[in-house]
């Protein structure tokens, strides 16, 4: 499994609207994408709270390539409308899961 982290810095005054868009449009669409095992939206708890992460889990590299294209390792996926919410283009990083979350 590969964990993909899409990170964006949202413009001042747009965070609520952008989070609503991600929650109603992007996350459900990810869930319907072949090879996507799930995703979640995280918002920073800093004073301005304008940084967001979309953390998605993917079956394998082939699934990520199918979703994000041949440059999946370095190219984030976004729609043109999403860029109007962001201070700059988003970034993407990937991780292999080494251990499952512990139950406390």
Buried (B, 14 or more C-beta within 10 A) or exposed (E): EBBBBBBBBBBEEBBEEBBEBBEEEBBEEBEEBEBBBEBEBEBBEEEEEBBBBBBBBBBEEEBBBBBBEEEBBEEBBBEEEBEEBBEEEBEBEBEEEEEEEEEE
